Every structure is written in C-alpha cells, then in structure tokens.
Amino acid sequence: MSSSYFHGRNGSTDLASPSATSPSTSIGTAPRSSALSSRITSVLSASYADLDIRDALETLDKRGFQNTQESRRNLRLDLQQEVIQCNGEIVRDFGQVAQQLKRIGAVVDSLNKCCDDMRTHISASKREVGPVLEEANSLMQQKSQVESKQHILDAFKKHFVVSDTEIAILTSSSEPVNDDFFRVLVKVKKIHQDSEILLGNENERLGLEILEQSSKQLNSAFQKLYRWIQKEFKTLDLENPQISSSIRRSLRVLAERPALFQSCMDFFAEAREHTLSDCFFAALTGSATDSDAMPHSRPIEFQAHDPLRFVGDMLAWAHSATVSEREALEVLFIGEGDELAKGIQAGLDADIWSKGEGAEEAYDGRKALNELVGRDIAGVARLLRQRTEQVISSHEDATLAYKIANLIGFYKNTFGKLIGSEAAILEILDGLETYAQKQFRANMRDHVASVQAELSIAPADLSAPDFLLDALETLKTLIKSYGTSLAAADEDSDAFDPVFTEALDPFLKACETLEKKMVAPHGDIFAINCLLTTKTALTPFPFAAEKITAMDDSRADHIVKLTTYQYNFFLKSSGLEPLVTTLATLENISTIPSLPLFQENSLIRISQTLDDFLPSAHMDAMDNIKKLQSPQLTRDITEAAAERFCEDFEMVEEKLLEADDLIDGREEDGDGEVMEERIRMRDMFPRTGGEIRVLLT
C-alpha cells in the first residue's frame, strides 16, 4: 500500500494535478472515480490503532519527520540508506568477533595440550606414591588405636586410681575433715560404685581388686569421720545453738553408715544428758557438779519460796531447756530436708545383712529429733521427779497437791506436743501427776475425816455450815486451778468428777447427816439451803453441769417434802383435815348427813375454825419455811401447797352440795307434801372455793 501511495504521489496520477481533470480523460472518468472511492474507502477503513501503524508513526515522530512533499518523496530512500549502513556496521562487528574466536580457539588448543601433559605426569606420580600412601594410612590407623587406648588408660587412671595424697587426706587422722576430705570421699564412693560395672565385663579380676581397695578406703574414711564427729561433740556448745556447717555435713555423710551414725547419736545424747543435768542442778542450787556447767545467779531453791512456784520454775526450766535443745538440733534433723533420710536409706540398702530382716521403717527426721531431745533431757526429768515428789509428800495441803497435779498435767501436754508422745519425760510427768492426785485424795480424805469427827449441829438460821462454806472455797480454788489445765477446754469432760467426789461429796453427805437429825421442816430447809449454796458456787463453771443436775434432783425431793409439810399445815390449821380424810374415802354420798362429823354443831365449829385460820393462813405458812435462802422458792412451795389445799376444799364443797341436792330430792313424798324444813349443810359451811383461793394467794 505504501508503494502505490508513493508511486501515486510522484507520478502523473496525482489527484491535484490538472491532468486529472482534463477533457482527455473524460472517457475514463468513471473508472478513476471508482479507484478514488476505493482508495478513500480503504483509507477510511484502515485501523490506526494497529500496533505496526502506531510504531511507524512513533518512529516518524522521533526522527522529526516533516510532512512535506520533498520529505515524503525521499522517505523511502532515506530509510533504505539507513538500513544499508546498519548492515555494514554489523558485518564489520562480526568480522572482529570472528578474529577473536580464532584467537580463543588457539588458546584452548594450547590448554588441552597442557592438560594432557599434566595428566601424563600425574599418572606417573600416582604409580610411584601409591605404596607410600598405603603405608601411611596403616601407620595412621595404628596411631589412632594407640591414642584411643591411651585415652582409655588416662580415663581409667583418673577415675579408678586414687593418688597417695588423696588417700592420706581420706584416711590419715592428722589431716583435717574439710572440703578436700569430702571431695575425695565422693570420688572413692563413685569408684566403689562403678567398680561393680567391671565385674560384668571380661576384667572381673580388676573389678574385684578395685572394689576391695575402695571398700577398705571407705571404711577407713568413715571411721575417721566418726572419730572426728565424736571429738567435735565434746566441745560443741548448744547453749549458744549454732551447729557448724561442717558438723551438719559430716553427720549427713555418716548417716550412710547407720551403725556408726546411731553410735554417734548415742554418744551425743549421753553427753548432752550429762550437760543438761548439771545445768539443771546448777539452776536449782546455784552450784554445779561440773565446772563447765552454766552458772545460775539466782537459784530456784532460794528464789521460789512457794512450793507451787518451785515446781513451776523447775518445769519451766525443763521446758525452756527442751525448746532450746530442739531448736538447736532442728537445724540438723529438719533444716537439711531429707538428706539424713536419704543417707540412712542408702546405708540400709547397701547393708546386705540388714535386708533379710524384713522391711525397714522409713527414716523420720522429726521422730529422730524428738527421740534425741527426749534422751537429752532424761537426766533433767529424773532430777525433776525427785524434787517434785519431795515437795508433794512434804505438804499436807490438798489444794496444793491438786494445783501441782494440774500444773504437771499442763506441762505434760506441752511436752507431748513439743517432743512427741514417746519421750521418757512424759512417762515421768505422768507418774508425778498420778502421785500428786493420789496425795490430793489422801489429804482430802484426812480433812473430811477431821470434819466428820467435829460435826455438831446446824446453824440456827439453817444456812450452810462453815465446813461446807470452807469446802466450797477450797473447791473454787481447785476449779480455778483446773481451769488453767487443758482438760477444761472440753465442756463435756468428766475429768473433774473425781475432784467432786473427793472435795464436795463428803461434805454434802455430812450435811445430809445433820439434816437427818433435824425435825421437819428444818431438815429439808437446811438441805435445800446447802444445795442452793453449792449450786451458786458451781453455776459459773460449765463442766459442773452434770453435778448441778444431780443436786437439782435432790433439791426437788426436799421441795416435795416441804410442799407436803405446808399442805398438811393448811389442812390441820384450817380444821379441814377430818372432812377431807372422810370424804376422800367415802363411796356413798347419801350417808354423809348421818355421819357425826357432818352434823350441825360439828360443821359450824369446823367452819368457824376455817374462818379464824384464813386471814393469816398465807403468812403463817410462809413463816414456817422463812429460813429458806430463796424467797422465790418459799413462795413457790407455799403456793403449791395452797393450790392442793384449794383443790381439797373444792372437793369437800362439791360433796356437800351433792349431799344437799340428794336430800332435797328425797324430802318430797308421793302426795307432794313437804317435810319439816331443815338446815342445809351448805348453809352451815358457807365458804366457797373462790373465796379460799383469793385469801390464800
């Protein structure tokens, strides 16, 4: 399309030329018009969005193309000229490349020749050096084997061989027990343990020799450690309790030999028992049997004049010493965790002779601590028992003996919580408590016997006698002492019942003996007053509830007797007793009018007696029991008796009314005639039950 375009532009077919419209072409006008329209159509139908056309236009724009006739005419030639020039430059460049390739080919041929020569030399050298390399490899393998054996030998010597210096550190008594000793000991124990591995290999003889040698060294080391600990125990001061770390470490290690460890503990317990006994003796008397014992500036024997305080000071000293001893030794048994338990268990597992004796009980550090502390204070406990028994037996005061028993019981519980229930001191304290209680009962019985021998008569006002008041004061003192003991914490405890039996019941029985010698109602009033006084003294104490209940039951019996006495007083004083007695047993009401007691004179006389009695009846009855210490109880008893009297009066009243009604029914004959008029019994006995109740309440 471009060729035809340039051809049309340069030729005679230019649409703008005059010849295109000349008459000479008129004949061909139609074809040319058709060609023109085709050209226009093709131009208009061309897509200028085509990439080739767009690239061509961009190229023209970059070359600065001017749309002139001359430039359009020379455009094809210019382009062809540029293409020819570019092709010429390419040909020249490829010529230079060809020359370089020739040079490279020559160099490559030279290198190939050099490589062939080197390959030839290498093959020759390999044939010559081959035997030497084989020999060198063999020597290297032999060297590696020798080095491996050397390493094994060095490791064996380092692990299984103990030097003479280390043996001296481990077994020589002149060498101290320090970190080096424990380091070597750990090493030897490791050797002893690992030597068992050699027994399973082909080197069984070597394993046996190492095992035997290490066993001897370990035995010597533990013997040295055992002697060193005993030596340290002799100079150990627990009064200022600080056990050195070296002793604690030594004991943990020695625990692997349970026999030696137990022997060491026995030695320590014996030494501490002797030391604490001397200290306790010095605290008591101010002088010590041992010059090393701790001095005491104020002896307990001179300071405590009161026997109870003396016993309390001794117990307090023993408790304080026990606490100090336990705190000092707790660092050893508890502060180090379960190291001792592990060591002892390891020793038991290693001892083949103890395995056949059955399962061993697991080591308990707290239990061992309690046992050791208990053994340390055993001497103090024996001296304490001796002095306390002397105090108890040398005094006849029952209250003192009971206070001492409670004090000992308190410390017994305290020691039990502190060092366990199996300590020897608990058995001694239990024996002292039993002895004090026995002495208390003996002293009380002696006192009761002396009181019973001096019994005379009750006080004139029927109040509690002096010996009962003294006994109640003593009982209060005993109760206060009991309140300080741990047994009082349980309100339902019957621990105080033996005290009631010894310190109260005999005096109540003595009061009962006096009461039986009195006439009514004085005996019952005296008994009630004694019981009320006793109840008032015991009410503040909860553990006396059961005793108070028993006394209430006894008091209720006496109240019933007093009520009956008052009731009988009402009956006799009012003159109503014959009527009540007769009517209570009478079965036929119709016979009442015929009885002598219910005749006019008799009923009028009884009625008059009743009228005379009623105005002051209540006051007179109150006067009978006015010596009762409880006004309320006096009123209650009198009112109860008056109620019974009123009920009896209402019964008499009812019987008389029934008899009158029965007689009235019989007085009319069959003809309706009325018999001679008579006086009714109700008229002769006019008082009513309501009036009686008003007058007696």
Secondary structure, DSSP 8 states (H G I E B T S, - for coil): -HHHHHHHHHSTT-TTSGGGG-GGGSTTHHHHHHHHHHHHHHHHH--TT-HHHHHHHHHHHHTT----HHHHHHHHHHHHHHHHHHHHHHHHHHHHHHHHHHHHHHHHHHHHHHHHHHHHHHHHHHHHHHHHHHHHHHHHHHHHHHHHHHHHHHHHHHHH---HHHHHHHH-TTS--SHHHHHHHHHHHHHHHHHHHHHTSS-HHHHHHHHHHHHHHHHHHHHHHHHHHHHHHHH--TTTT---HHHHHHHHHHTTSHHHHHHHHHHHHHHHHHHHHHHHHHHHHS--SSTTS---SS-HHHH--SHHHHHHHHHHHHHHHHHHHHHHHHHHHTTTTTHHHHHHHHHHHH-TTTGGG-------HHHHHHHHHHHHTHHHHHHHHHHHHHHHHT---HHHHHHHHHHHHHHHHHHHHHH-TT-HHHHHHHHHHHHHHHHHHHHHHHHHHHHHHT-----TT----HHHHHHHHHHHHHHHHHHTSGGGG-TT--TTHHHHHHHTHHHHHHHHHHHHTS-TTHHHHHHHHHHHHHHHHHTT-GGGHHHHHHHHHHHHHHHHHHHHHHHHHHHHHHT-HHHHHHHHH---GGGGGGSGGGSHHHHHHHHHHHHHHHHHHHHHHHHHTTT-S-HHHHHHHHHHHHHHHHHHHHHHHHHHHHHHHHHHHHSB-TT--B------HHHHS---HHHHHHHH-
